[in-house]
Amino acid sequence: PGAGGTVAYWGVQNAEQAWARLMELGAEPDSPVRDVGGGIKVASVLDPFGNPVGIIENPHFGGPS
């Protein structure tokens, strides 16, 4: 019972800005932005139904040309 399972991560250009925007939009904090090495930052929030949604800033991801 309750939230659990897989967390989908959404690629963002700036994790801190994305985290702040999600908070402005009413998301609940789950796991704050943290550096996991290699310039990669991750965080997660909870949607209105309690589901976790992750964000990831990864300089190794290719962006739009």
ABEGO torsion letter per residue (X at the ends): XEBEEBBBBBBBABAAAAAAAAAAAGBBBABBBBBAEGGBBBBBBBBAAGBBBBBBBBAABBBBX
